[in-house]
């Protein structure tokens, strides 16, 4: 995880603004973070696009920021890149992004047609910096066959944390664990918020973490208590195989993630899966997962880049990516259409993603946040899997993360 912060530092040190050329070639490059099944969705999108040539650079999930930083450092940045809101603030801070709002206005894009939450997350300095393609939330993926075999009822709307724990324990048998939960703030935030806690003192301009405060700490302790029941994979099991792979191979009955998992899960032969809402710990809450198309400030093809983005987030483009399973469309008309909601394509309960939208919140969008996330994730791993007392871990998060938040 620390590599992400290092790569961003490389990028920011090397980034420089360049004026785009009005008469540059129509051919553009697009870099995305995607595993093979996801990349196939974007290839379909590009194949359908008739507005010019687009070269796709598909990079694995762990290498995307490294490749971006290297490309900016060498003066060969892509014209367009897709990035999560949690990672994009450093790019804006150093002028690596050209605000996309005015460019898309010229292409006839009306942002009023899109969900507000991701637009807000990608707005900085009073301008829409990058255009969101999706509005995913955190959900519970569950294996229908393992539920049937264990005689456990399917998850129901509004289930509580206590229901979730009982379900996870009932699903845990020889060779199968009930649920996998990553030790990351994007997995913990909904439970902290739902419990009335906070992760930082000020979402807009944070100066310190607040995970040590009573309500946040209680939510984290509840997750630790679940881990203590033995219903989650051990450190050794996770080292051998990640939660997604364990779910695909029938070793894990449930796991928490965003819409990003769907293309790969659809390709897994014989896997019968669906999604359910997050269990409620206190009040309903979920965390925004959203990626957006950014135009590089060094691109000489800004108009061509904007033309492609307008297509990608438009009716046809969003329909293609929705049918491919990759996105919860940011365009309202596609999100509520059969292209996304049809129960004939797994997951059958895609409405769950839309039902979560009123309860979505996003983590801070500040330049130091990627580093803060890495600190929190590393420390929570110690509590979740190494038996380090929660008090000690939370104190270490304060010691390491708070100075990062105060850095300007």
C-alpha positions in Angstrom: 0.0 0.0 0.0 2.9 2.4 0.7 3.9 2.2 -2.9 0.8 4.3 -3.8 2.1 7.2 -1.7 5.6 6.9 -3.1 4.3 6.9 -6.7 2.2 9.9 -6.1 5.2 11.8 -4.7 7.1 10.9 -7.8 4.3 12.2 -10.0 3.9 15.4 -8.1 7.6 16.2 -8.2 7.7 15.6 -11.9 4.4 17.1 -13.1 4.3 20.3 -15.1 1.6 22.1 -17.0 1.8 22.5 -20.7 -0.6 24.4 -23.0 -2.7 22.0 -25.2 -2.4 22.3 -28.9 -5.6 23.2 -30.7 -4.6 21.4 -33.8 -3.1 18.2 -32.4 -4.0 14.8 -33.8 -7.3 13.2 -33.0 -5.6 10.0 -31.7 -5.6 9.9 -27.9 -4.3 7.5 -25.2 -6.4 6.3 -22.3 -4.8 4.7 -19.2 -7.0 2.7 -16.9 -6.6 0.5 -13.8 -8.1 -2.8 -14.8 -7.7 -6.5 -14.6 -8.3 -8.5 -17.8 -12.0 -8.9 -17.4 -12.5 -5.2 -16.7 -10.2 -4.2 -19.6 -12.4 -6.2 -22.0 -15.3 -3.9 -21.1 -13.3 -0.8 -22.0 -12.1 -2.4 -25.2 -15.8 -2.8 -26.1 -16.4 0.8 -25.3 -13.5 2.0 -27.5 -14.5 -0.3 -30.4 -18.0 1.3 -30.4 -16.6 4.9 -30.3 -16.6 6.5 -33.8 -15.1 9.9 -32.8 -11.4 9.1 -33.3 -8.7 6.6 -32.5 -8.2 5.7 -28.8 -5.2 3.7 -27.6 -6.0 1.8 -24.4 -3.3 1.3 -21.8 -4.7 -1.2 -19.3 -2.6 -1.5 -16.1 -3.1 -3.9 -13.2 -4.7 -2.6 -10.0 -1.4 -2.4 -8.2 0.6 -0.7 -11.0 -1.7 2.0 -12.2 -0.3 4.9 -10.2 3.3 3.8 -10.8 2.8 3.8 -14.5 1.1 7.2 -14.3 3.9 8.7 -12.3 6.5 7.3 -14.7 4.6 8.6 -17.7 4.3 12.1 -16.3 8.0 12.1 -15.2 9.0 11.1 -18.8 6.8 13.7 -20.4 4.7 10.9 -22.0 1.5 11.1 -19.9 -1.7 9.7 -21.4 -4.2 12.2 -22.8 -6.9 10.7 -20.5 -6.7 8.6 -17.4 -9.2 7.0 -15.1 -8.7 7.4 -11.4 -10.5 7.1 -8.1 -11.4 10.2 -6.2 -9.4 9.1 -3.3 -6.2 9.3 -5.4 -6.9 12.3 -7.6 -6.3 15.3 -5.3 -2.5 15.3 -5.6 -2.8 15.5 -9.4 -5.0 18.6 -9.1 -2.7 20.2 -6.6 0.3 20.0 -8.9 -1.5 21.0 -12.0 -1.4 17.6 -13.7 -5.2 17.8 -14.5 -7.0 20.1 -16.9 -10.5 20.9 -15.5 -12.9 18.8 -17.5 -16.1 20.8 -16.8 -15.6 23.5 -19.4 -14.4 21.0 -22.0 -17.5 18.8 -21.5 -19.8 21.8 -21.6 -18.5 22.5 -25.1 -19.4 18.8 -25.9 -23.0 19.3 -24.7 -22.7 17.3 -21.5 -25.3 18.4 -18.9 -24.0 17.4 -15.4 -27.6 17.8 -14.1 -28.3 14.4 -15.7 -25.7 12.7 -13.4 -25.7 11.7 -9.7 -24.5 14.5 -7.5 -22.3 12.6 -5.0 -19.4 11.7 -7.4 -19.6 15.1 -9.1 -19.0 16.7 -5.7 -16.1 14.3 -4.9 -14.3 15.3 -8.2 -15.0 19.1 -7.8 -12.1 21.2 -6.6 -11.3 24.9 -6.7 -14.9 25.5 -7.8 -14.5 23.4 -11.0 -15.3 19.9 -12.0 -11.8 18.5 -12.5 -12.6 14.9 -13.8 -15.9 13.4 -15.0 -17.2 10.4 -13.0 -18.2 7.3 -14.8 -19.7 5.5 -11.8 -21.3 5.7 -8.4 -20.7 2.4 -6.7 -21.1 1.8 -3.0 -19.8 -0.9 -0.8 -22.0 -4.1 -0.8 -21.9 -7.7 0.4 -21.2 -10.3 -2.3 -22.7 -13.6 -1.3 -22.5 -17.2 -2.7 -26.0 -18.6 -3.2 -24.8 -22.3 -3.1 -22.9 -21.9 0.1 -25.9 -20.3 1.7 -28.2 -23.2 0.5 -25.7 -25.8 1.7 -25.5 -24.3 5.2 -29.3 -23.8 5.4 -28.9 -20.1 5.9 -31.5 -17.6 4.7 -30.5 -15.1 2.1 -29.5 -11.6 3.4 -32.5 -9.3 3.8 -32.9 -5.6 3.3 -32.1 -3.7 6.5 -30.2 -6.5 8.2 -28.3 -5.5 11.3 -24.7 -6.0 12.2 -25.8 -8.7 14.7 -27.7 -10.5 11.8 -24.5 -10.3 9.7 -22.3 -11.8 12.5 -24.8 -14.6 13.1 -24.9 -15.3 9.3 -21.1 -15.3 9.0 -20.8 -17.7 11.9 -23.5 -20.0 10.6 -21.7 -20.2 7.2 -18.3 -21.0 8.7 -17.7 -24.8 8.3 -14.8 -27.0 7.5 -13.0 -25.4 4.5 -15.4 -22.4 4.3 -15.2 -19.1 6.1 -18.3 -16.9 6.5 -16.9 -13.5 5.4 -13.8 -11.6 4.3 -13.3 -8.0 5.3 -10.2 -6.1 4.3 -8.4 -4.0 6.9 -8.9 -0.7 5.0 -10.7 2.5 5.9 -13.0 2.2 2.8 -14.3 -1.0 4.4 -14.5 0.4 8.0 -15.9 3.9 7.2 -19.6 2.9 6.7 -19.7 1.1 10.1 -17.9 4.1 11.8 -20.3 6.6 10.2 -23.3 4.4 10.9 -22.3 4.2 14.6 -22.2 8.0 14.8 -18.4 8.2 14.6 -16.1 10.0 12.3 -12.7 9.1 10.6 -11.4 12.7 10.7 -12.2 15.9 12.5 -13.4 17.8 9.4 -14.3 16.1 6.1 -13.5 19.1 4.0 -10.3 20.2 5.7 -9.1 17.5 8.0 -6.3 18.1 10.5 -6.4 14.9 12.5 -7.9 11.4 12.6 -10.6 10.5 15.0 -10.6 6.7 14.9 -9.6 6.6 18.6 -12.8 8.5 19.7 -15.5 6.3 21.4 -18.0 5.7 18.6 -15.4 5.1 15.9 -13.4 2.8 18.2 -16.6 0.9 19.2 -17.3 0.2 15.5 -13.8 -1.1 14.9 -14.0 -3.2 18.0 -17.2 -4.8 16.7 -15.3 -5.8 13.6 -12.5 -7.2 15.7 -15.0 -9.2 17.7 -16.3 -10.7 14.5 -12.8 -11.7 13.5 -12.3 -13.2 16.9 -15.1 -15.7 16.3 -13.1 -17.4 13.6 -15.6 -16.6 10.8 -13.0 -14.7 8.7 -10.0 -16.0 6.9 -6.7 -16.1 8.9 -3.6 -14.1 8.0 -2.1 -17.3 6.5 -5.1 -18.0 4.4 -5.2 -14.4 3.1 -1.5 -14.6 2.3 -2.1 -17.7 0.2 -5.3 -16.3 -1.6 -7.1 -13.0 -1.5 -10.7 -12.7 -0.4 -11.9 -12.3 -4.0 -10.1 -15.5 -5.1 -11.4 -17.4 -2.0 -14.9 -16.3 -2.9 -14.5 -17.4 -6.5 -13.3 -20.9 -5.4 -16.0 -21.5 -2.8 -13.8 -21.0 0.3 -15.6 -17.8 1.3 -19.3 -17.3 1.6 -19.4 -13.5 1.7 -17.1 -10.5 1.1 -17.3 -6.7 1.0 -16.5 -4.8 -2.1 -17.7 -2.4 -4.8 -19.1 -3.0 -8.3 -15.5 -3.5 -9.6 -15.7 -7.3 -8.9 -18.6 -8.1 -11.2 -16.8 -8.7 -14.5 -14.4 -11.2 -13.0 -17.1 -12.9 -11.0 -19.2 -13.3 -14.1 -16.4 -15.2 -15.8 -16.0 -17.7 -13.0 -17.7 -20.8 -14.3 -20.3 -22.3 -11.9 -20.3 -19.4 -9.5 -23.8 -18.4 -8.4 -23.5 -15.0 -6.6 -25.6 -12.0 -5.8 -25.2 -8.8 -3.8 -26.8 -7.5 -0.6 -26.9 -4.2 1.2 -24.3 -3.6 3.9 -25.5 -4.6 7.4 -26.6 -1.7 9.5 -24.5 -0.8 12.5 -26.6 2.0 14.0 -27.8 3.9 11.0 -27.6 3.1 7.3 -24.3 4.3 5.8 -22.1 3.5 2.8 -18.9 4.8 1.2 -18.6 6.2 -2.3 -16.5 4.2 -4.8 -16.1 6.3 -7.9 -13.7 6.7 -10.8 -13.5 9.5 -13.2 -12.0 10.4 -16.5 -9.3 13.1 -16.2 -7.6 15.1 -19.0 -3.9 15.5 -18.6 -2.8 19.1 -18.5 0.1 18.1 -20.8 -2.3 16.7 -23.5 -2.1 18.3 -26.9 -5.4 16.7 -27.8 -7.8 18.2 -25.1 -10.7 18.6 -27.5 -10.4 15.0 -28.8 -10.0 13.8 -25.2 -13.2 15.6 -24.1 -15.1 14.2 -27.1 -14.2 10.7 -26.1 -15.1 11.3 -22.4 -18.5 12.8 -23.5 -19.2 9.6 -25.4 -17.9 7.3 -22.6 -20.2 9.0 -20.0 -23.1 9.4 -22.4 -26.1 7.2 -23.0 -24.4 4.7 -25.3 -21.0 4.6 -23.6 -22.5 4.1 -20.1 -24.8 1.5 -21.5 -21.8 -0.5 -22.8 -20.0 -0.4 -19.5 -23.1 -1.2 -17.5 -23.8 -4.2 -19.7 -20.2 -5.3 -19.1 -20.9 -5.3 -15.4 -18.1 -2.9 -14.5 -20.0 0.2 -13.4 -22.9 1.6 -11.5 -23.6 4.3 -14.1 -23.2 7.9 -13.0 -25.8 8.8 -15.6 -29.2 8.5 -14.0 -31.1 7.3 -17.0 -28.7 4.4 -17.6 -28.5 3.5 -13.9 -32.2 3.0 -13.8 -32.4 1.1 -17.1 -32.4 -2.6 -17.8 -28.8 -2.3 -19.0 -27.8 -2.1 -15.3 -30.8 -3.5 -13.4 -31.8 -6.6 -15.5 -32.0 -9.6 -13.1 -31.0 -11.9 -16.0 -27.3 -10.9 -15.5 -25.5 -11.5 -12.2 -25.8 -9.9 -9.8 -29.6 -10.1 -9.9 -30.0 -7.6 -7.1 -28.2 -4.6 -8.7 -30.9 -2.3 -7.3 -29.0 -2.6 -4.0 -26.3 -0.2 -5.4 -28.9 2.4 -6.2 -30.7 2.0 -2.9 -27.4 2.9 -1.1 -27.0 6.2 -2.9 -28.9 8.4 -0.4 -26.6 7.0 2.3 -23.3 7.6 0.5 -20.5 9.6 1.9 -17.0 10.0 0.6 -13.6 10.0 2.4 -11.6 13.3 2.5 -10.4 14.5 -0.9 -7.1 16.1 0.1 -3.6 15.6 -1.4 -2.2 13.6 1.6 -5.2 11.2 1.8 -3.5 8.3 -0.2 -0.7 8.3 2.4 -3.2 8.5 5.3 -5.1 5.6 3.9 -1.9 3.6 3.7 -1.1 4.3 7.3 -4.6 3.4 8.5 -4.6 0.2 6.5 -1.2 -1.0 7.6 -2.1 -0.3 11.3 -5.5 -2.0 11.1 -3.9 -5.1 9.6 -1.8 -5.3 12.9 -5.0 -5.3 14.9 -7.0 -7.6 12.6 -4.3 -10.2 12.0 -1.4 -9.8 14.3 -3.2 -9.5 17.7 -1.9 -6.0 18.4 -4.2 -4.2 20.9 -6.6 -1.8 19.2 -5.6 1.0 21.6 -2.0 0.7 20.5 -2.9 0.6 16.8 -5.1 3.7 17.0 -2.4 5.6 18.9 0.0 4.8 16.1 -2.5 5.9 13.5 -2.6 9.3 15.3 1.1 9.5 15.5 1.8 8.8 11.8 -1.3 10.0 10.0 -2.2 13.3 11.8 1.0 15.1 10.7 0.2 14.1 7.1 -3.2 15.7 7.3 -1.7 18.9 8.7 0.8 19.1 5.9 -0.1 21.6 3.3 
